[in-house]
Amino acid sequence: MKLKSFKKQQAADEYKKGTIILSKAADNADITIWEMEKFLVDNGYKSDYSIEDLEEEMKILNL
């Protein structure tokens, strides 16, 4: 496994475990947040982020 692929996989694993946030995972993998999101989706990651989570954030932001 190439170093870049290894770093992406390692960062994705940490993100999936919840030990780091998305921006930190991207930083650890030396890629953008958008590239990290694509890598996660391409590798079958499903978000736990719910409609209720979105509604709560919208309340906090007064949206």
C-alpha positions in Angstrom: 0.0 0.0 0.0 1.4 3.4 -0.9 2.0 5.9 1.8 -0.8 8.3 0.6 -3.3 5.4 0.5 -2.2 4.2 3.9 -2.6 7.7 5.4 -6.1 8.1 3.9 -7.2 4.7 5.2 -5.7 5.4 8.7 -7.4 8.8 8.9 -10.7 7.3 7.7 -10.5 4.6 10.4 -9.9 7.2 13.1 -12.8 9.3 11.8 -15.1 6.3 11.7 -14.2 5.5 15.3 -15.0 9.0 16.3 -11.6 9.8 17.7 -11.0 12.7 15.2 -13.2 15.1 13.3 -13.5 15.3 9.5 -11.2 18.2 9.1 -8.5 16.5 11.2 -8.9 13.3 9.2 -8.3 15.3 6.0 -5.3 17.1 7.5 -3.8 13.8 8.7 -4.3 12.3 5.2 -2.8 15.5 3.5 -6.0 16.0 1.4 -8.9 18.4 1.4 -12.1 17.9 3.4 -14.0 17.3 0.2 -11.5 14.7 -0.9 -11.8 13.0 2.5 -15.6 13.0 2.2 -15.3 11.4 -1.3 -12.9 8.8 0.0 -15.3 7.9 2.8 -18.3 7.6 0.5 -16.3 5.7 -2.1 -15.3 3.2 0.6 -18.9 2.6 1.9 -19.0 5.0 4.9 -22.5 5.9 6.0 -23.0 8.9 8.2 -24.8 8.8 11.5 -25.9 12.4 11.0 -29.7 12.5 11.3 -32.4 15.0 10.3 -32.7 15.6 14.1 -29.1 16.6 14.2 -29.6 19.0 11.3 -32.6 20.5 13.0 -30.8 21.0 16.2 -27.9 22.7 14.5 -30.3 24.9 12.6 -31.9 26.0 15.9 -28.4 26.8 17.4 -27.6 28.9 14.3 -31.1 30.5 14.4 -31.9 29.3 10.8 
